[in-house]
């Protein structure tokens, strides 16, 4: 169960979810298989993600507002099966944290730190993440709000730069749906659906800490919508500056886009802005999954002080990130082609729907029994 002293404010949760959703999606192309309609893939994934979050995760939260995911699985399907499901989510959270750590390491290596060992880059990120986690969930949320304001300023700066630069051409976004809906659906299912909006399942570990519980679903939906808008902005920047063909082939298109932008030979080489965004959003993406795995382990193994889990789980995440794939190409192929089918779809969608149906059935049976006993 959660520590009642720790809590998250609505604004802090909004900032946290926004930075989490941006994560590595802000630099890794999302939906670029649909070419100039990639922004439609992002919006469609967001709308489906919002609907699923409202109906399924919101429904589970209303049934068990004071319990994280790993706790109410045992309440719904029994202690043994529920524990196994919870343990699968513990492994899932650690694995996705390691994949995001590898995304972070690979981009820093490709962009500016090619001579720095991968272990050192990951270790520095792990130290920072572990330190904030050890300070508690309330500090984590407040830190998210501070960096959220900085990231909003950065996005405003990028938008102004693109509008004023002569390298951008918004006609490159046209025609809208020139090839119909088929490329959009192909890019959406399943990758555009599971990444990043399907990953909101991790927030079920943190919603019980919200100090105004009645706002949980509304805050989450608003943050998902806002992050989708920012991701669309990144997509517009990539296509308007690079063109569809280059943007769809680039491994990190936003990095390439801002490295080309300049304003009157005064403001130029803005790839450092992308590195700033990557470091901040990756910090909260990695930190969220790692924090969720720590809370899951505390709940499953009945550990009173979760801070003792920060170092061992952090080391597992770091070592897994270094061994999860042999190179960047293999890592991206696994993350975009294999993981969505074998991990994301079952754990993000199938199991939560199953839990909600069983939970509603159990509530209906309890209500019927109580009404029967009352009438008798």
Secondary structure, 3 states (H helix, E strand, C coil): CCCCCCCECHHHHHHHHHHHHHHHHHCCCCCHHHHHHHHHHHHHHHHHHHHHHHHHHHHHHHHCCCCCHHHHHHHHHCHHHHHHHHHHHHHHHHHHHHHHHHHHHHHHHHHCCCCCCHHHHHHHHHHHHHHHHHCCHHHHHHHHHHHHHHHHHHHHHHHHHHHHCCCCCHHHHCCCCCCCCHHHHHHHHHHHHHCCHHHHHHHHHCHHHECCHHHHHHHHHHHHHHHHHHHHHHHHHHHHHHCHHHHHHCCCHHHHHHHHCEECCCEECCHHHHHHHHHHHHHHHHHHHHHHHHHHHHHHHCCCCHHHHHHHHHHHHHHHHHHCCCCHHHHHHHHHHHHHHHHHHHHHHHHHHHHHHHHHHHHHHHHHHHHHHHHC
